[in-house]
Amino acid sequence: MKSYVRFVTAAIATAVTSTAIFAGSSAYLGQDSRGIKAFSDEETGAYLTGKGMGMAKAAELNGYPGPAHVLELATDLGLTAEQRSRTEALFDSMSKEAIALGTELIGKERILDQLFSSKHIDQTSLTHTLEQIGNLQARLRGSHLAAHLAQIEILTPVQTARYIELRGYGTAASGGDHGQHRH
């Protein structure tokens, strides 16, 4: 019985010590060496190359196809030459805008990071910088969402339904009502 009590006491002491050691570590451990503290290298790269990063989920998951995925599925969707050409032009336009906005956003995030690291930040500069970042984020997301909105005008309803199925979202009925879908 005494050895059992010693064992339990030792186990509790070890657990308490381990908890105290880990309580001081941060979920951000190792991120302090990033070029921009708020973004991983992958996130920075995605912004600089115009990647969607889930910004258009509201469209995608409600049945509004995205041009990048439409091009990937072009054969399965039976795109005509005109549809492919229009989709490529839409994707190129969106990509150029997203890259420009992403580059600008990275620049503003870099400024925010530098303001904090240099200890030259106050409420006014914080508010001003965050307003610029917020505006860029909204414009960037809007660019991706607008491409989905334009893409649905290029596809037929049958192609849109097929896209939804190919992407694994179920049937067209679960993809939302497109109401204003015209050709």
Summary of the structure (lengths in Angstrom):
residues: 183
radius of gyration: 24.7
end to end distance: 82.9
largest distance: 84.2
contacts: 482
relative contact order: 0.14
helix: 71%
strand: 0%
